[in-house]
Every structure is written in structure tokens, then in C-alpha cells.
């Protein structure tokens, strides 16, 4: 019988388990936790004895968690959150906050919202530090881990433990270099053009590109880039066009002409997404509230009504044009 029982568990062991799982290496986990590799190995042996499982097995040159370890990780995250709540004051005071907050966002959301968000929250919580990581098409696992508290995305993961709130929606526009070409006024002009678009890793197209492909719209893509920031250099000095969220006109693509898509197409929603375990956390609730507050000023830069108005084509008209 094991000489250990559940009372031998503590937050350090739980944090250790998560660090090794997320880093996939004892060495990297030790570096992350600021301890020696031998200390990590010793504590892992203690945790193995407590739970009665090897927790990690060799795979090639690395290690992978056992099924039991993966299940324990879910519980460990919840327990650590409860320990934090236990040690925190009931009333959350932003001025006393000292924390690193990680938000996953692609370059559109990052540039549009997060600079003003950081200025706003740091005016109240000067001890807050923001880390922004690429979201791509975010997964539930991204939010289940400890290292990401919030995601801003048009594609919320479909998972029962992931919550979401719609922040705003945007209209797609056609961007082009007005010194090289005119706006694609008709569906024929649009389809005859060469197109550049964004393809998020791993091989995830924009929603608009998926929708148009499903409708039978066949465009000639001559370039695909991993983020919106890469679009401008391809458009500049060329006759190519890009069908993208109109809010890009406020910053990254401000130097380019913009026109409505010459047929009916869906709008792009934007969501704030977080894990269920953060739902009642006072700090996290405060962060969500601050993000919503900065939405309206950010959207004040939304493109105006200077775009030429083209009559929309419905799906049947578009199919006939193709």
C-alpha cells in the first residue's frame, strides 16, 4: 500500500503536473518553474506514488502523458483555480492586481482592440501585464490550459466547457490599390480578378472564403498569407484584390481603396471566448467587462459610407453569373 494519501497533495504538485504536460519535457518544465530538473523528477515520483500511475511514458525522444495524467490535469486546473479563489479577497481591487494576462487574438483583433484595452485597464490596474498570442482558429484546448485566459475570435470552439459572448460584427469589403485598378463593380469583374487572402495555420481559410467556395464561387487565388498584416504588400502596386473584414481599413489596410463585395455575402461576427472555470472569477469578470467597454470607441473607426454602393446579388443571381 502507498505511504501517501490525498493529504500529501498540494498546489505545487498540481502545478508541476500541468507544467510537464504543457511543456512535454521535464527539462522545459523545470525551466518554466524555476527549479532544477532533479527537483521536478523527485516531485513527479512523489505524485506517481500518490495517484498510482506512471503519469508519463517515453515517446521517441520525448515523453507523453498517460490517459490518467490527462484526466488528472483537468481536475488539477480546477483545483488550482479554487485555491486561488480561496486565497483571494472577496472584493476584487484592480489597483492591487499584479498579474500576467494572456489573450489569444489574430492581427485584426489585436490591432483593433488590444492597444486601447491595455491602456484602459492599466489606468486602473498598473500591475497588469498583457501577453498576446496568435489564436488562428482557436481550440478548446487553448483555453483549457493555464496559459491563456481569453480569446477574441470569429470562430469560438464548440465545447461544453467553453463560454462565449458576441462582441460585434463586421461587413466584408473588397480591398485594392486604386492606382492600379478600378473597383470590381460587377460579379464578372470580381471573378476575373486575381485574389490574395489569409490562410490561418494549419490550413484554415477565412470564413468568407469557405462560404463562397460552398456557394460555387471560384476565384483565382495567387497568394495566401498567414495573417492580415501580409495582405498589403501583395496588393500594393498590383491589380489583385482581397475580400476581407472592412475594419481593416481603420489600421492595417488604411492606404488602400475599398468597395463593397458586388454580391450578397454574410457578415463576420466577433466573439469573446473563455473557459468555464473563469466564469465566476472576479478578476476575469472584470477583464471581460473592460474589453466590452473599449469596443464602442474602437468601432468608431469603422469605415464610413464613402464606399460606392453596388446593388447586391442574391445567391441565385450569383450562380447564374458564374
C-alpha positions as CSV (number, residue, x, y, z in Angstrom):
1,X,0.0,0.0,0.0
2,X,1.2,3.5,-0.8
3,X,2.6,5.5,2.1
4,X,1.0,8.6,0.6
5,X,-2.6,9.8,0.6
6,X,-4.6,12.7,-0.7
7,X,-3.4,14.9,2.1
8,X,0.1,14.8,0.6
9,X,-1.2,16.7,-2.4
10,X,-0.6,20.4,-2.7
11,X,-0.7,23.2,-5.2
12,X,3.0,22.8,-6.1
13,X,2.4,19.2,-7.2
14,X,-0.6,20.2,-9.3
15,X,1.3,23.0,-10.9
16,X,4.2,20.6,-11.6
17,X,1.9,18.1,-13.4
18,X,0.4,20.8,-15.6
19,X,3.9,22.2,-16.4
20,X,5.3,18.9,-17.6
21,X,2.1,18.1,-19.6
22,X,2.1,21.5,-21.3
23,X,5.9,21.6,-21.9
24,X,6.2,18.0,-22.9
25,X,9.6,17.8,-21.2
26,X,10.9,17.6,-17.6
27,X,13.7,19.9,-18.6
28,X,11.4,22.6,-20.0
29,X,9.1,22.3,-17.1
30,X,12.0,22.8,-14.7
31,X,13.0,25.9,-16.6
32,X,9.4,27.2,-16.5
33,X,9.0,26.6,-12.8
34,X,12.5,28.0,-11.9
35,X,13.7,24.7,-10.3
36,X,16.2,22.0,-11.1
37,X,15.5,19.1,-13.3
38,X,16.2,16.7,-10.4
39,X,13.6,18.5,-8.3
40,X,11.0,18.0,-10.9
41,X,11.9,14.3,-11.2
42,X,11.7,13.9,-7.5
43,X,8.3,15.6,-7.2
44,X,7.0,13.6,-10.1
45,X,8.0,10.4,-8.3
46,X,6.0,11.6,-5.3
47,X,3.0,12.4,-7.4
48,X,3.2,9.0,-9.1
49,X,3.2,7.3,-5.7
50,X,0.1,9.3,-4.6
51,X,-2.0,8.6,-7.7
52,X,-0.7,5.2,-8.5
53,X,0.1,5.9,-12.1
54,X,3.3,6.4,-14.2
55,X,1.8,9.7,-15.5
56,X,4.3,10.0,-18.3
57,X,5.8,7.5,-20.8
58,X,8.6,7.8,-23.3
59,X,7.7,8.6,-26.9
60,X,10.6,8.9,-29.3
61,X,13.0,11.4,-27.7
62,X,10.3,13.0,-25.5
63,X,7.5,12.0,-23.1
64,X,3.8,11.9,-23.4
65,X,1.1,11.9,-20.6
66,X,-0.8,8.8,-19.8
67,X,-4.6,8.8,-20.1
68,X,-4.7,9.1,-16.3
69,X,-2.4,12.1,-16.3
70,X,-4.6,13.9,-18.9
71,X,-7.7,13.3,-16.8
72,X,-5.9,14.5,-13.6
73,X,-4.8,17.6,-15.5
74,X,-8.4,18.7,-15.9
75,X,-9.0,18.3,-12.2
76,X,-5.7,20.0,-11.4
77,X,-6.7,23.1,-13.3
78,X,-10.0,23.3,-11.4
79,X,-8.3,22.7,-8.0
80,X,-5.7,25.4,-8.7
81,X,-8.4,27.9,-9.6
82,X,-10.2,27.1,-6.4
83,X,-7.0,27.5,-4.4
84,X,-6.5,30.9,-6.0
85,X,-10.1,31.9,-5.1
86,X,-9.6,30.6,-1.5
87,X,-6.6,32.9,-1.1
88,X,-8.1,35.9,-2.7
89,X,-10.2,38.6,-1.1
90,X,-13.9,38.5,-1.9
91,X,-13.7,42.1,-3.3
92,X,-11.5,42.4,-6.4
93,X,-9.4,45.6,-6.3
94,X,-7.8,46.3,-9.7
95,X,-5.3,48.7,-8.2
96,X,-3.7,45.9,-6.2
97,X,-3.6,43.5,-9.2
98,X,-0.2,42.1,-10.2
99,X,-0.8,39.6,-13.0
100,X,0.1,38.5,-16.5
101,X,-3.0,38.1,-18.7
102,X,-2.7,36.2,-21.9
103,X,-5.2,36.9,-24.7
104,X,-5.3,34.9,-28.0
105,X,-6.1,37.1,-31.0
106,X,-5.2,37.3,-34.6
107,X,-3.8,40.6,-36.0
108,X,-7.2,42.2,-36.8
109,X,-8.5,41.8,-33.3
110,X,-5.1,42.5,-31.8
111,X,-4.6,45.9,-33.6
112,X,-8.2,47.0,-33.4
113,X,-8.9,46.3,-29.7
114,X,-6.0,45.4,-27.6
115,X,-3.9,48.6,-27.5
116,X,-6.8,50.6,-26.3
117,X,-7.8,47.7,-24.0
118,X,-4.4,47.7,-22.4
119,X,-4.3,51.5,-21.9
120,X,-7.7,51.4,-20.3
121,X,-7.1,48.5,-17.9
122,X,-3.7,49.7,-16.9
123,X,-5.1,53.1,-15.9
124,X,-7.0,51.1,-13.2
125,X,-4.6,48.2,-12.7
126,X,-1.0,49.4,-13.3
127,X,0.3,46.0,-12.2
128,X,-1.3,44.2,-15.1
129,X,0.9,42.9,-18.0
130,X,-0.6,41.8,-21.3
131,X,0.7,38.9,-23.4
132,X,-0.9,38.4,-26.9
133,X,-0.6,35.1,-28.7
134,X,-1.9,34.2,-32.1
135,X,-5.3,32.5,-32.0
136,X,-5.5,31.1,-35.5
137,X,-8.7,29.1,-35.4
138,X,-8.7,28.6,-31.6
139,X,-9.3,25.2,-30.0
140,X,-10.9,24.3,-26.7
141,X,-7.5,23.1,-25.5
142,X,-6.0,26.5,-25.9
143,X,-8.5,27.8,-23.3
144,X,-8.3,24.8,-21.1
145,X,-4.7,25.4,-20.4
146,X,-3.5,27.8,-17.8
147,X,-1.5,29.9,-20.2
148,X,-4.5,31.6,-22.0
149,X,-7.3,33.3,-20.2
150,X,-9.3,34.8,-23.1
151,X,-9.6,34.5,-26.9
152,X,-11.1,37.0,-29.3
153,X,-12.2,35.2,-32.5
154,X,-14.9,34.9,-35.1
155,X,-14.7,31.1,-34.6
156,X,-15.5,30.0,-31.0
157,X,-14.6,26.4,-30.3
158,X,-17.6,24.1,-30.0
159,X,-17.1,22.7,-26.5
160,X,-19.4,22.4,-23.4
161,X,-16.8,23.9,-21.1
162,X,-16.1,27.0,-23.3
163,X,-18.2,30.1,-23.0
164,X,-18.7,32.9,-25.5
165,X,-20.2,36.4,-25.9
166,X,-20.7,38.2,-29.2
167,X,-18.9,41.5,-29.2
168,X,-19.7,42.9,-32.7
169,X,-20.0,42.0,-36.3
170,X,-18.3,43.4,-39.4
171,X,-19.0,43.6,-43.1
172,X,-16.7,42.2,-45.7
173,X,-15.2,44.6,-48.2
174,X,-13.0,44.3,-51.3
175,X,-9.6,46.0,-50.9
176,X,-7.5,47.1,-53.8
177,X,-4.8,49.5,-55.0
178,X,-6.7,52.4,-56.7
179,X,-3.5,53.5,-58.5
180,X,-3.5,50.2,-60.4
181,X,-7.1,49.3,-61.0
182,X,-10.8,50.3,-60.6
183,X,-13.2,48.6,-58.1
184,X,-14.7,45.3,-59.3
185,X,-18.2,46.7,-59.9
186,X,-19.8,43.5,-61.2
187,X,-19.6,39.8,-60.3
188,X,-17.8,39.3,-63.6
189,X,-15.2,42.0,-62.7
190,X,-14.7,40.3,-59.3
191,X,-14.3,36.8,-60.7
192,X,-11.9,37.9,-63.4
193,X,-9.5,39.5,-60.8
194,X,-6.6,37.8,-59.2
195,X,-7.1,37.4,-55.4
196,X,-5.0,37.3,-52.3
197,X,-6.3,36.0,-49.0
198,X,-5.4,34.8,-45.5
199,X,-4.9,31.1,-44.6
200,X,-4.5,30.6,-40.9
201,X,-2.4,27.7,-39.8
202,X,-2.9,24.8,-40.0
203,X,-4.6,25.3,-43.4
204,X,-7.7,27.1,-42.1
205,X,-9.2,29.5,-44.6
206,X,-11.3,32.6,-43.7
207,X,-15.0,32.0,-43.1
208,X,-15.8,34.1,-46.1
209,X,-13.6,32.0,-48.3
210,X,-15.3,28.8,-47.1
211,X,-18.8,30.3,-47.6
212,X,-18.0,31.5,-51.2
213,X,-16.4,28.1,-52.1
214,X,-19.5,26.3,-50.8
215,X,-21.7,28.6,-53.0
216,X,-19.6,27.7,-56.1
217,X,-17.7,31.0,-56.3
218,X,-14.5,30.0,-58.0
219,X,-11.8,32.7,-57.5
220,X,-8.2,32.7,-58.8
221,X,-6.0,32.9,-55.7
222,X,-2.4,33.9,-56.5
223,X,-1.3,34.4,-52.9
224,X,-2.2,33.2,-49.4
225,X,-0.6,34.7,-46.3
226,X,-0.8,33.6,-42.6
227,X,-2.2,36.9,-41.3
228,X,-3.9,40.1,-42.4
229,X,-0.7,42.1,-42.0
230,X,0.7,40.2,-45.0
231,X,-2.0,41.4,-47.4
232,X,-0.9,45.0,-48.0
233,X,2.5,44.2,-49.7
234,X,0.8,42.0,-52.2
235,X,-2.0,44.5,-53.1
236,X,0.4,47.5,-53.3
237,X,1.4,48.1,-56.9
238,X,-0.7,45.2,-58.3
239,X,-4.2,44.7,-59.8
240,X,-5.0,42.0,-57.2
241,X,-8.0,42.3,-54.8
242,X,-8.7,40.9,-51.3
243,X,-12.0,40.2,-49.7
244,X,-11.6,40.9,-46.0
245,X,-13.3,42.4,-42.9
246,X,-14.0,46.1,-43.5
247,X,-12.5,47.1,-40.2
248,X,-9.0,46.5,-41.6
249,X,-9.5,49.9,-43.3
250,X,-9.0,51.5,-39.9
251,X,-5.4,50.4,-39.5
252,X,-3.5,47.7,-41.4
253,X,-5.1,48.5,-44.8
254,X,-5.8,52.2,-44.4
255,X,-3.8,53.1,-47.5
256,X,-6.0,51.0,-49.9
257,X,-9.2,51.7,-51.6
258,X,-12.2,49.7,-50.5
259,X,-15.5,48.8,-52.1
260,X,-18.5,46.5,-51.2
261,X,-18.4,42.9,-52.4
262,X,-20.5,43.0,-55.6
263,X,-22.9,40.3,-54.3
264,X,-24.6,39.3,-51.1
265,X,-22.3,37.8,-48.5
266,X,-22.5,37.1,-44.8
267,X,-21.2,39.3,-42.1
268,X,-18.3,38.4,-39.8
269,X,-19.1,38.1,-36.1
270,X,-16.6,38.5,-33.4
271,X,-16.7,36.7,-30.0
272,X,-15.0,36.9,-26.7
273,X,-14.3,33.3,-25.5
274,X,-13.2,31.9,-22.2
275,X,-13.1,28.7,-20.2
276,X,-15.9,27.8,-17.8
277,X,-13.6,27.8,-14.8
278,X,-13.0,31.5,-15.2
279,X,-16.7,32.4,-15.3
280,X,-17.1,33.5,-11.7
281,X,-13.5,34.7,-11.1
282,X,-13.7,38.4,-10.1
283,X,-10.6,39.4,-12.0
284,X,-11.6,37.6,-15.1
285,X,-15.1,39.0,-14.9
286,X,-13.6,42.5,-14.6
287,X,-11.4,41.9,-17.6
288,X,-14.3,40.8,-19.7
289,X,-16.2,44.0,-18.7
290,X,-13.3,46.2,-19.6
291,X,-13.0,44.6,-23.0
292,X,-16.6,45.3,-23.8
293,X,-16.2,48.9,-22.7
294,X,-13.5,49.6,-25.3
295,X,-15.4,48.0,-28.1
296,X,-17.5,51.1,-29.0
297,X,-14.6,53.5,-29.3
298,X,-12.7,51.0,-31.4
299,X,-15.6,50.6,-33.7
300,X,-15.9,54.3,-34.1
301,X,-13.1,53.8,-36.7
302,X,-15.4,51.6,-38.7
303,X,-15.3,52.5,-42.4
304,X,-17.9,55.1,-43.2
305,X,-20.4,55.4,-46.1
306,X,-17.9,56.7,-48.6
307,X,-17.8,53.3,-50.4
308,X,-19.6,53.1,-53.6
309,X,-22.9,51.4,-53.3
310,X,-23.3,48.4,-55.5
311,X,-26.6,46.6,-55.9
312,X,-26.3,43.2,-54.1
313,X,-26.8,40.0,-56.0
314,X,-28.6,37.1,-54.3
315,X,-27.3,33.6,-54.4
316,X,-29.2,32.5,-57.5
317,X,-28.1,35.6,-59.4
318,X,-24.5,34.9,-58.4
319,X,-24.7,31.3,-59.6
320,X,-26.1,32.5,-62.9
321,X,-23.3,35.0,-63.3
322,X,-20.7,32.3,-62.6
